[in-house]
Amino acid sequence: MSAATVVVTGASRGIGASLARIWGARGATVVLSARGAPALEPVARDVERAGGTAIVAPGDVTREEDRVRLLERARATGRLDVLVNNAGRGFYGSVARIPAGELEALFALNVVAPLRLAQLALDPLTRSGGTIVMMSSVAGVVAAPRLGAYAATKFALEALSMSLRAELVGTGVRVLVVRPGPVDTDFRERAVTTDGHAGVRPRGAEVQTADEVAAQVVAAVDRGAPVLETTPFVRAASAAARIVPGAMRWIGAVMASRGRR
Ligand SMILES: NC(=O)c1ccc[n+]([C@@H]2O[C@H](COP(=O)([O-])OP(=O)(O)OC[C@H]3O[C@@H](n4cnc5c(N)ncnc54)[C@H](OP(=O)(O)O)[C@@H]3O)[C@@H](O)[C@H]2O)c1
């Protein structure tokens, strides 16, 4: 995909920055989105050094005018091959005390923004036979204690993606849902918490690097996969949620009691 144009949201750090660098190394034109230009500039330099073309397109994906402007920057390259809806944020706190405003803000970023960007990208993606990547999580299929609000956004993203994938059959546009487990980024530190501490990490959940996840995502786009579960832990949790829900309820209760101590 050497002449490809790829839009990556949340490209200033973490998984998004890794994705931008990999597509840059493949010679792609990478449109980089995050809220501030200064944080995007070093990633843009990496993309160019790797042999790609970088377009810095700062904006807040929760604002409609910024979303429209982002897609216009991509359209100006003449094509759009991949939209990566990666920007997102965590939230840790008891469901019993989630402030409604926090939940709305989380949905605006993790659900409404990727949906609207996908809608805006449909025409150019249909012309190229391109791919929409939706960055979900293991929390898109399992809601651990203290992660209910975040999981609700990822469950919603999963549902929208499932319907959209079916609706797009025959158009040539693919939808790839990505479910990472824990990834070593700033995600936990930047998540909003209601009581100052993050969630309990399940034992046995291996932590991946952003580069590892990004390499898996690019390979999954290449092979036209509908879903990517990035580790054995995610695959096991995802299967267990469907096959042995009672066991998952017990594990959830144990995690919640550990979190109270
Ligand atoms: N890390 C994990 O353990 C993990 C596990 C499973 C799934 N995920 C998912 O993977 C995705 C990326 O996570 P990450 O770990 O790479 O997180 P991260 O390091 O915190 O990066 C988040 C990115 O989103 C951008 N962003 C946040 N709010 C934005 C807004 N309103 N408008 C535009 N950009 C915005 C940030 O840029 P600015 O702050 O510069 O705007 C940053 O580039 C998220 O969707 C997350 O839910 C992460």
The ligand as an ORCA input file, in Angstrom:
! r2SCAN-3c Opt
* xyz 0 1
  N      -3.026      1.469     26.835
  C      -3.851      0.451     27.080
  O      -3.650     -0.327     28.044
  C      -5.027      0.202     26.148
  C      -5.641     -1.049     26.186
  C      -6.738     -1.303     25.357
  C      -7.198     -0.321     24.493
  N      -6.592      0.893     24.462
  C      -7.134      1.914     23.551
  O      -6.123      2.298     22.633
  C      -6.313      3.658     22.232
  C      -5.012      4.428     22.382
  O      -4.608      4.342     23.720
  P      -3.112      4.656     24.216
  O      -2.798      3.651     25.241
  O      -2.197      4.858     23.058
  O      -3.418      6.049     24.987
  P      -2.562      7.381     25.170
  O      -1.090      7.084     25.166
  O      -3.152      8.079     26.352
  O      -2.900      8.203     23.828
  C      -4.187      8.715     23.615
  C      -4.173      9.556     22.351
  O      -5.483     10.097     22.142
  C      -5.361     11.516     21.909
  N      -6.563     12.218     22.357
  C      -7.127     12.205     23.594
  N      -8.205     13.006     23.632
  C      -8.327     13.535     22.375
  C      -9.256     14.440     21.787
  N     -10.294     14.954     22.468
  N      -9.084     14.770     20.480
  C      -8.046     14.267     19.778
  N      -7.146     13.394     20.279
  C      -7.296     13.044     21.562
  C      -4.130     11.910     22.708
  O      -3.566     13.115     22.198
  P      -3.606     14.545     22.935
  O      -3.724     14.311     24.412
  O      -2.282     15.120     22.513
  O      -4.774     15.226     22.332
  C      -3.201     10.734     22.430
  O      -2.543     10.887     21.203
  C      -7.478      4.194     23.092
  O      -8.668      4.179     22.330
  C      -7.561      3.198     24.246
  O      -8.878      3.121     24.763
  C      -5.506      1.180     25.270
*
